[in-house]
Amino acid sequence: MTLPRGSWLSFTLAVGLTTASATANAQSAPEPAYHPPAVSDPMLAPPPAPAQQIKSWEDALVLLRAHSPDYIASFESVKRAEAQSRIALAAILPVLSGQGSYIHQFVTETIALGPPPAPAFVTPPPFAVVAKYE
């Protein structure tokens, strides 16, 4: 389609005005309001609020450490490895042992050899050193 030069301008204005008026009519027309039907299904009700809400990253880590079986198992594995390293170290450390004993006899008896000016013996003798050979 070939239009004369002056007609081209009038054609462009006509198309622009038609498009603008169609857009204005489309925008000014109110859209029908959509009202969904009333549904009373208990399964569609919003869920209740959770019993515990996590407010920080530290709360999340505490919850994870307390309730995660994988975390607990790996933590116990680390503790077991630390204990095994202490056991291995104990094998190369020097060993010091000692033993002692002390005997005290509470039962003592005095034996007189005659009248009171006579000497007396105390059994067992006090501060007696007993040599024991094995």
Secondary structure as a PSIPRED ss2 file (coil, helix, strand):
# PSIPRED VFORMAT (PSIPRED V4.0)

   1 M C   1.000  0.000  0.000
   2 T C   1.000  0.000  0.000
   3 L C   1.000  0.000  0.000
   4 P C   1.000  0.000  0.000
   5 R H   0.000  1.000  0.000
   6 G H   0.000  1.000  0.000
   7 S H   0.000  1.000  0.000
   8 W H   0.000  1.000  0.000
   9 L H   0.000  1.000  0.000
  10 S H   0.000  1.000  0.000
  11 F H   0.000  1.000  0.000
  12 T H   0.000  1.000  0.000
  13 L H   0.000  1.000  0.000
  14 A H   0.000  1.000  0.000
  15 V H   0.000  1.000  0.000
  16 G H   0.000  1.000  0.000
  17 L H   0.000  1.000  0.000
  18 T H   0.000  1.000  0.000
  19 T H   0.000  1.000  0.000
  20 A H   0.000  1.000  0.000
  21 S H   0.000  1.000  0.000
  22 A H   0.000  1.000  0.000
  23 T H   0.000  1.000  0.000
  24 A H   0.000  1.000  0.000
  25 N H   0.000  1.000  0.000
  26 A H   0.000  1.000  0.000
  27 Q H   0.000  1.000  0.000
  28 S H   0.000  1.000  0.000
  29 A C   1.000  0.000  0.000
  30 P C   1.000  0.000  0.000
  31 E C   1.000  0.000  0.000
  32 P C   1.000  0.000  0.000
  33 A C   1.000  0.000  0.000
  34 Y C   1.000  0.000  0.000
  35 H C   1.000  0.000  0.000
  36 P C   1.000  0.000  0.000
  37 P C   1.000  0.000  0.000
  38 A C   1.000  0.000  0.000
  39 V C   1.000  0.000  0.000
  40 S C   1.000  0.000  0.000
  41 D C   1.000  0.000  0.000
  42 P H   0.000  1.000  0.000
  43 M H   0.000  1.000  0.000
  44 L H   0.000  1.000  0.000
  45 A C   1.000  0.000  0.000
  46 P C   1.000  0.000  0.000
  47 P C   1.000  0.000  0.000
  48 P C   1.000  0.000  0.000
  49 A C   1.000  0.000  0.000
  50 P C   1.000  0.000  0.000
  51 A C   1.000  0.000  0.000
  52 Q C   1.000  0.000  0.000
  53 Q C   1.000  0.000  0.000
  54 I C   1.000  0.000  0.000
  55 K C   1.000  0.000  0.000
  56 S C   1.000  0.000  0.000
  57 W H   0.000  1.000  0.000
  58 E H   0.000  1.000  0.000
  59 D H   0.000  1.000  0.000
  60 A H   0.000  1.000  0.000
  61 L H   0.000  1.000  0.000
  62 V H   0.000  1.000  0.000
  63 L H   0.000  1.000  0.000
  64 L H   0.000  1.000  0.000
  65 R H   0.000  1.000  0.000
  66 A H   0.000  1.000  0.000
  67 H H   0.000  1.000  0.000
  68 S C   1.000  0.000  0.000
  69 P H   0.000  1.000  0.000
  70 D H   0.000  1.000  0.000
  71 Y H   0.000  1.000  0.000
  72 I H   0.000  1.000  0.000
  73 A H   0.000  1.000  0.000
  74 S H   0.000  1.000  0.000
  75 F H   0.000  1.000  0.000
  76 E H   0.000  1.000  0.000
  77 S H   0.000  1.000  0.000
  78 V H   0.000  1.000  0.000
  79 K H   0.000  1.000  0.000
  80 R H   0.000  1.000  0.000
  81 A H   0.000  1.000  0.000
  82 E H   0.000  1.000  0.000
  83 A H   0.000  1.000  0.000
  84 Q H   0.000  1.000  0.000
  85 S H   0.000  1.000  0.000
  86 R H   0.000  1.000  0.000
  87 I H   0.000  1.000  0.000
  88 A H   0.000  1.000  0.000
  89 L H   0.000  1.000  0.000
  90 A H   0.000  1.000  0.000
  91 A C   1.000  0.000  0.000
  92 I C   1.000  0.000  0.000
  93 L C   1.000  0.000  0.000
  94 P C   1.000  0.000  0.000
  95 V C   1.000  0.000  0.000
  96 L C   1.000  0.000  0.000
  97 S C   1.000  0.000  0.000
  98 G C   1.000  0.000  0.000
  99 Q C   1.000  0.000  0.000
 100 G C   1.000  0.000  0.000
 101 S C   1.000  0.000  0.000
 102 Y C   1.000  0.000  0.000
 103 I C   1.000  0.000  0.000
 104 H C   1.000  0.000  0.000
 105 Q C   1.000  0.000  0.000
 106 F C   1.000  0.000  0.000
 107 V C   1.000  0.000  0.000
 108 T C   1.000  0.000  0.000
 109 E E   0.000  0.000  1.000
 110 T E   0.000  0.000  1.000
 111 I E   0.000  0.000  1.000
 112 A E   0.000  0.000  1.000
 113 L C   1.000  0.000  0.000
 114 G C   1.000  0.000  0.000
 115 P C   1.000  0.000  0.000
 116 P C   1.000  0.000  0.000
 117 P C   1.000  0.000  0.000
 118 A C   1.000  0.000  0.000
 119 P C   1.000  0.000  0.000
 120 A E   0.000  0.000  1.000
 121 F E   0.000  0.000  1.000
 122 V E   0.000  0.000  1.000
 123 T E   0.000  0.000  1.000
 124 P C   1.000  0.000  0.000
 125 P C   1.000  0.000  0.000
 126 P C   1.000  0.000  0.000
 127 F C   1.000  0.000  0.000
 128 A C   1.000  0.000  0.000
 129 V C   1.000  0.000  0.000
 130 V C   1.000  0.000  0.000
 131 A C   1.000  0.000  0.000
 132 K C   1.000  0.000  0.000
 133 Y C   1.000  0.000  0.000
 134 E C   1.000  0.000  0.000
